Amino acid sequence: MLYSVICRLQRPAAEYPTLSGAIQAVGVANWAVNECTWLVESDRTPDEIRDTLGRTIEADDLALVLPVSVGRGRWTTLGQFKYGMGFLKGALMREQTPSR
């Protein structure tokens, strides 16, 4: 499943040393769209992802974990974002492949 993980942090993301590792741990693949937004492919539930990330941020911070479907999504050219382009194309192909 593909998720959008959006954080509203009280401090810069770089000051949360375990957040990046937690994002990597919950997903089989991820793409940091910007400092506080990631697309994450994961076989975990939104609750599991939220709980894992919640342990790495402050009590007053916010983490949203939202399921995403890229099947009907569209995006502009990703020119300089080569990894992001590959990530989205891979997620789209996996979404369109029937589960066994």
GUTIDO-823501 format. One record per residue: residue in three letters; chain; x, y, z of N, C-alpha, C in turn. Coordinates in Angstrom, 1 decimal, always signed. Example, Ala and Ser with C-alpha at 12.3 -4.5 7.8 and 13.67 -1.06 7.14 Angstrom:
GUTIDO-823501
{r ALA,A,{+13.2,-5.7,+7.8},{+12.3,-4.5,+7.8},{+13.2,-3.3,+7.8}},
{r SER,A,{+12.8,-2.2,+7.1},{+13.7,-1.1,+7.1},{+12.9,+0.0,+7.9}},
***
This chain:
GUTIDO-823501
{r MET,A,{+0.8,-1.2,+0.0},{+0.0,+0.0,+0.0},{+0.9,+1.2,+0.0}},
{r LEU,A,{+0.5,+2.3,-0.7},{+1.2,+3.5,-0.7},{+0.5,+4.5,+0.2}},
{r TYR,A,{+1.4,+5.2,+1.0},{+0.9,+6.2,+2.0},{+1.6,+7.5,+1.8}},
{r SER,A,{+0.9,+8.6,+2.0},{+1.5,+9.9,+2.2},{+1.7,+10.1,+3.7}},
{r VAL,A,{+2.9,+10.4,+4.1},{+3.2,+10.7,+5.4},{+3.6,+12.2,+5.5}},
{r ILE,A,{+2.7,+13.0,+6.2},{+2.9,+14.4,+6.3},{+3.1,+14.8,+7.8}},
{r CYS,A,{+4.2,+15.5,+8.0},{+4.5,+15.9,+9.4},{+4.5,+17.4,+9.5}},
{r ARG,A,{+3.9,+17.8,+10.6},{+4.0,+19.2,+11.0},{+4.8,+19.2,+12.3}},
{r LEU,A,{+6.1,+19.7,+12.2},{+7.0,+19.6,+13.3},{+7.3,+20.9,+13.9}},
{r GLN,A,{+7.5,+21.0,+15.2},{+7.8,+22.2,+15.9},{+9.2,+22.7,+15.6}},
{r ARG,A,{+10.1,+21.8,+15.2},{+11.5,+22.1,+14.9},{+11.8,+21.6,+13.5}},
{r PRO,A,{+12.9,+22.0,+12.9},{+13.3,+21.4,+11.6},{+13.5,+19.9,+11.6}},
{r ALA,A,{+13.1,+19.2,+10.6},{+13.2,+17.8,+10.5},{+14.6,+17.3,+10.9}},
{r ALA,A,{+15.6,+18.0,+10.5},{+17.0,+17.6,+10.8},{+17.2,+17.4,+12.3}},
{r GLU,A,{+16.4,+18.1,+13.1},{+16.6,+18.0,+14.6},{+15.9,+16.8,+15.2}},
{r TYR,A,{+15.3,+15.9,+14.3},{+14.7,+14.7,+14.8},{+15.5,+13.5,+14.2}},
{r PRO,A,{+16.6,+13.2,+14.9},{+17.5,+12.2,+14.3},{+17.0,+10.8,+14.0}},
{r THR,A,{+15.9,+10.4,+14.7},{+15.4,+9.1,+14.4},{+14.2,+9.0,+13.5}},
{r LEU,A,{+13.7,+10.2,+13.0},{+12.5,+10.2,+12.2},{+12.8,+9.6,+10.8}},
{r SER,A,{+13.9,+10.0,+10.2},{+14.3,+9.4,+8.9},{+14.4,+7.9,+9.0}},
{r GLY,A,{+15.1,+7.4,+10.0},{+15.2,+6.0,+10.2},{+13.9,+5.3,+10.4}},
{r ALA,A,{+13.0,+5.9,+11.1},{+11.6,+5.3,+11.3},{+10.9,+5.2,+10.0}},
{r ILE,A,{+11.0,+6.3,+9.1},{+10.4,+6.3,+7.8},{+10.9,+5.1,+7.0}},
{r GLN,A,{+12.2,+4.9,+7.0},{+12.8,+3.8,+6.3},{+12.4,+2.4,+6.9}},
{r ALA,A,{+12.3,+2.4,+8.2},{+11.9,+1.1,+8.8},{+10.5,+0.6,+8.5}},
{r VAL,A,{+9.6,+1.6,+8.4},{+8.2,+1.1,+8.1},{+7.9,+0.8,+6.7}},
{r GLY,A,{+8.7,+1.2,+5.8},{+8.4,+1.1,+4.4},{+9.4,+0.2,+3.7}},
{r VAL,A,{+8.9,-0.4,+2.5},{+9.8,-1.2,+1.7},{+10.5,-0.2,+0.7}},
{r ALA,A,{+9.9,+1.0,+0.5},{+10.5,+2.0,-0.3},{+9.9,+3.4,+0.2}},
{r ASN,A,{+10.6,+4.4,+0.0},{+10.1,+5.7,+0.3},{+10.8,+6.8,-0.5}},
{r TRP,A,{+10.1,+7.9,-0.6},{+10.6,+9.1,-1.3},{+10.3,+10.3,-0.5}},
{r ALA,A,{+11.3,+11.1,-0.1},{+11.1,+12.3,+0.6},{+10.8,+13.4,-0.4}},
{r VAL,A,{+9.5,+13.7,-0.4},{+9.1,+14.8,-1.4},{+9.6,+16.1,-1.0}},
{r ASN,A,{+9.6,+16.4,+0.3},{+10.2,+17.6,+0.9},{+10.6,+17.3,+2.3}},
{r GLU,A,{+11.0,+18.3,+3.1},{+11.6,+18.0,+4.4},{+10.6,+17.3,+5.4}},
{r CYS,A,{+9.3,+17.4,+5.2},{+8.4,+16.8,+6.1},{+7.3,+16.1,+5.4}},
{r THR,A,{+7.5,+15.7,+4.2},{+6.5,+14.9,+3.4},{+7.1,+13.8,+2.7}},
{r TRP,A,{+6.6,+12.6,+2.9},{+7.2,+11.4,+2.3},{+6.1,+10.6,+1.6}},
{r LEU,A,{+6.4,+9.9,+0.5},{+5.6,+8.8,+0.0},{+6.2,+7.5,+0.4}},
{r VAL,A,{+5.4,+6.7,+1.0},{+6.0,+5.4,+1.6},{+5.2,+4.2,+1.1}},
{r GLU,A,{+5.9,+3.3,+0.6},{+5.2,+2.0,+0.3},{+5.5,+1.1,+1.4}},
{r SER,A,{+4.4,+0.5,+2.0},{+4.6,-0.3,+3.2},{+3.5,-1.4,+3.2}},
{r ASP,A,{+3.9,-2.5,+3.9},{+2.9,-3.6,+4.1},{+2.3,-3.4,+5.5}},
{r ARG,A,{+2.6,-2.4,+6.2},{+2.1,-2.1,+7.5},{+0.8,-1.3,+7.5}},
{r THR,A,{+0.0,-1.3,+8.5},{-1.2,-0.5,+8.6},{-0.9,+0.9,+8.9}},
{r PRO,A,{-1.8,+1.8,+8.6},{-1.6,+3.2,+9.0},{-1.4,+3.4,+10.5}},
{r ASP,A,{-2.1,+2.6,+11.3},{-1.9,+2.7,+12.8},{-0.5,+2.3,+13.2}},
{r GLU,A,{+0.1,+1.3,+12.6},{+1.4,+0.8,+12.9},{+2.4,+1.9,+12.5}},
{r ILE,A,{+2.2,+2.5,+11.3},{+3.1,+3.5,+10.8},{+3.1,+4.8,+11.7}},
{r ARG,A,{+1.8,+5.2,+12.0},{+1.7,+6.3,+13.0},{+2.3,+6.1,+14.3}},
{r ASP,A,{+2.1,+4.9,+14.9},{+2.7,+4.6,+16.2},{+4.2,+4.6,+16.1}},
{r THR,A,{+4.8,+4.1,+15.1},{+6.3,+4.1,+14.9},{+6.8,+5.5,+14.8}},
{r LEU,A,{+6.2,+6.3,+14.0},{+6.6,+7.7,+13.8},{+6.4,+8.5,+15.1}},
{r GLY,A,{+5.3,+8.2,+15.7},{+4.9,+9.0,+17.0},{+6.0,+8.8,+18.0}},
{r ARG,A,{+6.7,+7.7,+18.0},{+7.8,+7.6,+19.0},{+9.0,+8.4,+18.7}},
{r THR,A,{+9.1,+9.0,+17.5},{+10.3,+9.7,+17.1},{+10.1,+11.2,+17.1}},
{r ILE,A,{+8.8,+11.7,+17.3},{+8.6,+13.1,+17.3},{+8.0,+13.6,+18.6}},
{r GLU,A,{+7.9,+14.9,+18.8},{+7.5,+15.5,+20.1},{+5.9,+15.3,+20.2}},
{r ALA,A,{+5.5,+15.4,+21.4},{+4.0,+15.2,+21.7},{+3.2,+16.3,+21.0}},
{r ASP,A,{+3.7,+17.5,+20.8},{+3.0,+18.6,+20.1},{+3.1,+18.6,+18.6}},
{r ASP,A,{+3.9,+17.6,+18.1},{+4.1,+17.5,+16.6},{+2.9,+16.7,+16.0}},
{r LEU,A,{+2.8,+16.8,+14.7},{+1.7,+16.1,+14.0},{+2.2,+15.2,+13.0}},
{r ALA,A,{+1.7,+14.0,+12.9},{+2.1,+13.0,+11.8},{+0.8,+12.5,+11.2}},
{r LEU,A,{+0.6,+12.8,+9.9},{-0.6,+12.2,+9.2},{-0.2,+11.1,+8.3}},
{r VAL,A,{-0.9,+10.0,+8.4},{-0.6,+8.8,+7.5},{-1.8,+8.6,+6.7}},
{r LEU,A,{-1.8,+8.9,+5.4},{-2.9,+8.8,+4.5},{-2.7,+7.8,+3.4}},
{r PRO,A,{-3.6,+6.9,+3.2},{-3.5,+6.0,+2.0},{-3.6,+6.8,+0.7}},
{r VAL,A,{-2.8,+6.4,-0.3},{-2.8,+7.1,-1.5},{-2.9,+6.1,-2.7}},
{r SER,A,{-3.7,+6.5,-3.7},{-3.7,+5.7,-4.9},{-3.1,+6.6,-6.0}},
{r VAL,A,{-2.1,+6.1,-6.7},{-1.5,+6.9,-7.8},{-2.1,+6.5,-9.1}},
{r GLY,A,{-3.0,+5.5,-9.1},{-3.6,+5.1,-10.4},{-4.2,+6.1,-11.2}},
{r ARG,A,{-4.9,+7.1,-10.6},{-5.5,+8.2,-11.3},{-4.7,+9.5,-11.1}},
{r GLY,A,{-3.7,+9.4,-10.4},{-2.9,+10.6,-10.1},{-2.1,+11.1,-11.3}},
{r ARG,A,{-1.8,+12.3,-11.4},{-1.0,+12.9,-12.4},{+0.0,+13.9,-11.8}},
{r TRP,A,{+1.1,+14.1,-12.4},{+2.1,+15.0,-11.9},{+2.8,+15.7,-13.0}},
{r THR,A,{+3.5,+16.8,-12.7},{+4.2,+17.5,-13.7},{+5.5,+16.7,-14.0}},
{r THR,A,{+6.2,+17.2,-14.9},{+7.5,+16.6,-15.2},{+8.4,+16.6,-13.9}},
{r LEU,A,{+9.1,+15.5,-13.7},{+9.8,+15.4,-12.4},{+11.3,+15.6,-12.7}},
{r GLY,A,{+11.7,+16.1,-13.9},{+13.0,+16.3,-14.4},{+14.2,+16.0,-13.4}},
{r GLN,A,{+14.4,+16.9,-12.4},{+15.5,+16.8,-11.5},{+15.2,+15.7,-10.4}},
{r PHE,A,{+14.0,+15.2,-10.3},{+13.7,+14.3,-9.2},{+13.6,+12.9,-9.8}},
{r LYS,A,{+14.8,+12.4,-10.3},{+14.9,+11.1,-10.9},{+14.4,+10.0,-10.0}},
{r TYR,A,{+14.8,+10.0,-8.8},{+14.4,+8.9,-7.9},{+12.8,+9.0,-7.7}},
{r GLY,A,{+12.3,+10.2,-7.5},{+10.9,+10.3,-7.4},{+10.1,+9.8,-8.6}},
{r MET,A,{+10.6,+10.1,-9.8},{+9.9,+9.6,-11.0},{+9.9,+8.1,-11.0}},
{r GLY,A,{+11.0,+7.5,-10.7},{+11.1,+6.0,-10.6},{+10.2,+5.5,-9.5}},
{r PHE,A,{+10.2,+6.1,-8.4},{+9.4,+5.7,-7.3},{+7.9,+5.7,-7.7}},
{r LEU,A,{+7.4,+6.8,-8.3},{+6.0,+6.9,-8.7},{+5.7,+5.9,-9.8}},
{r LYS,A,{+6.5,+5.7,-10.8},{+6.3,+4.7,-11.8},{+6.2,+3.3,-11.2}},
{r GLY,A,{+7.1,+3.0,-10.3},{+7.1,+1.7,-9.7},{+5.8,+1.5,-8.9}},
{r ALA,A,{+5.4,+2.5,-8.1},{+4.2,+2.4,-7.3},{+3.0,+2.2,-8.2}},
{r LEU,A,{+2.9,+2.9,-9.3},{+1.8,+2.8,-10.2},{+1.8,+1.4,-10.8}},
{r MET,A,{+2.9,+0.9,-11.2},{+2.9,-0.5,-11.8},{+2.5,-1.5,-10.8}},
{r ARG,A,{+2.9,-1.4,-9.5},{+2.5,-2.3,-8.5},{+1.1,-2.2,-8.1}},
{r GLU,A,{+0.5,-1.0,-8.2},{-0.9,-0.8,-7.9},{-1.7,-1.4,-9.0}},
{r GLN,A,{-1.3,-1.4,-10.2},{-2.1,-1.9,-11.3},{-1.9,-3.4,-11.5}},
{r THR,A,{-1.0,-4.0,-10.8},{-0.7,-5.5,-10.9},{-1.7,-6.2,-9.9}},
{r PRO,A,{-2.5,-7.1,-10.4},{-3.4,-7.8,-9.5},{-2.7,-8.5,-8.4}},
{r SER,A,{-3.3,-8.5,-7.2},{-2.7,-9.3,-6.1},{-2.9,-10.7,-6.3}},
{r ARG,A,{-2.0,-11.5,-5.8},{-2.2,-13.0,-5.9},{-2.8,-13.5,-4.7}},
***
